[in-house]
Amino acid sequence: MDRDAELDVIRRAYAKQILAACGVSNRRIEAAFASVKREDFLGRGPWQVVRWGRGYVPTPSRNPVYLYDDLVVAIIPERQINNGQPSLHAALIDSAGPQTGEHVVHVGAGVGYYTAILHRLVGHRGSVTAIEFDAELAARLAANFAGVRNISVVQGDGARVPFDSADIIYVSAGATKPAETWLDRLAEGGRLILPLTANKFPAGDVRQGAVFRIERHGADFLARRISGVAIFPCEGMRDAESEAALAAAFEKGRVHEVTRLYRRDDVPDEDCWLRGTGWSLAFR
Ligand SMILES: C[S@@+](CC[C@H](N)C(=O)[O-])C[C@H]1O[C@@H](n2cnc3c(N)ncnc32)[C@H](O)[C@@H]1O
């Protein structure tokens, strides 16, 4: 068997393993993970991978087989900017539920591995807007999707650059609150995947918290926690006041009981899990 055929088999096994690891059974997502080549996005190996308890450890060689494990892989190790854990993203993408023909906005696309998976899921009739703040990464992102008709790459702050109404807004960096544009630009029935992280247990820049799924129905926003997370901060979307509100909310527990996001802060105390300025996460 030649190297490419061998990697095809390995990629198919990897897709099965990571979906099993996060308890997701979804043939379309499995097929997307089985077909997108992680090595095409992460540059030439050997790669630095995160081994729990040991930090970054180089892969033994530049054989792409080492990328097909449920591992976080460094993009810029000095800044702890990483290609996230496959099983986490498989679970988040499953929760976002990308359908053929939809428009996905990916905020914090990095060099585009998960953007490519989202693109595979919305297909040729769909479209993806990939936004990356860091200029060097945005240039790599643009090069990785050069000539792909239905992926637009934008360098900038994903909370501020304008974009068309989105069926999915998939945020891959930790904020302390939702951006107004993310809520405004969510289409009817649209889903926002939003990591909210507090300052507790910081490891370098990385912060821990939870990922929420927010679904829009008219002026109503259904909300629920879908995962824990440790992730790089979202530039421009962190402030001390919302940070404190978030830390206090995590401290009191009951995050699994959250069902709604409100764009107001006068929700009664007994219904409120988190009260920010002008927004709340609530139990009902
Ligand atoms: C944890 S990395 C994830 C990269 C990518 N999603 C992956 O897993 O390969 C977070 C990325 O978000 C970018 N980022 C942070 N704040 C941003 C913002 N306001 N708008 C767009 N990108 C942002 C960072 O530069 C970084 O590349």
The ligand as a Tripos MOL2 file, in Angstrom:
@<TRIPOS>MOLECULE
LIG
   27    29     1     0     0
SMALL
NO_CHARGES

@<TRIPOS>ATOM
      1 C1         -7.4850   28.3970   19.9850 C.3       1 LIG1
      2 S1         -6.9710   29.1540   18.4750 S.3       1 LIG1
      3 C2         -7.9530   28.1500   17.4110 C.3       1 LIG1
      4 C3         -7.5200   28.0810   16.0000 C.3       1 LIG1
      5 C4         -8.3400   27.1050   15.1480 C.3       1 LIG1
      6 N1         -9.7490   27.2140   15.3450 N.3       1 LIG1
      7 C5         -7.8890   25.6790   15.3500 C.2       1 LIG1
      8 O1         -8.4150   24.9860   16.2340 O.co2     1 LIG1
      9 O2         -7.0120   25.2690   14.6080 O.co2     1 LIG1
     10 C6         -7.8770   30.6850   18.5420 C.3       1 LIG1
     11 C7         -7.6890   31.5820   17.3480 C.3       1 LIG1
     12 O3         -8.5940   32.6860   17.4890 O.3       1 LIG1
     13 C8         -7.9540   33.8480   16.9870 C.3       1 LIG1
     14 N2         -8.6970   35.0110   17.5410 N.ar      1 LIG1
     15 C9         -8.6630   35.4980   18.8010 C.ar      1 LIG1
     16 N3         -9.4960   36.5490   18.9180 N.ar      1 LIG1
     17 C10       -10.0890   36.7310   17.7040 C.ar      1 LIG1
     18 C11       -11.0460   37.6650   17.2060 C.ar      1 LIG1
     19 N4        -11.5740   38.6300   17.9580 N.pl3     1 LIG1
     20 N5        -11.4110   37.5610   15.9110 N.ar      1 LIG1
     21 C12       -10.8820   36.5840   15.1070 C.ar      1 LIG1
     22 N6         -9.9680   35.6880   15.5360 N.ar      1 LIG1
     23 C13        -9.5750   35.7440   16.8170 C.ar      1 LIG1
     24 C14        -6.5260   33.6820   17.4610 C.3       1 LIG1
     25 O4         -5.6270   34.4990   16.7300 O.3       1 LIG1
     26 C15        -6.3050   32.1890   17.2300 C.3       1 LIG1
     27 O5         -5.8170   31.9290   15.9450 O.3       1 LIG1
@<TRIPOS>BOND
     1     1     2 1
     2     2     3 1
     3     2    10 1
     4     3     4 1
     5     4     5 1
     6     5     6 1
     7     5     7 1
     8     7     8 2
     9     7     9 1
    10    10    11 1
    11    11    12 1
    12    11    26 1
    13    12    13 1
    14    13    14 1
    15    13    24 1
    16    14    15 ar
    17    14    23 ar
    18    15    16 ar
    19    16    17 ar
    20    17    18 ar
    21    17    23 ar
    22    18    19 1
    23    18    20 ar
    24    20    21 ar
    25    21    22 ar
    26    22    23 ar
    27    24    25 1
    28    24    26 1
    29    26    27 1
@<TRIPOS>SUBSTRUCTURE
     1 LIG1         1 GROUP 0 **** ****
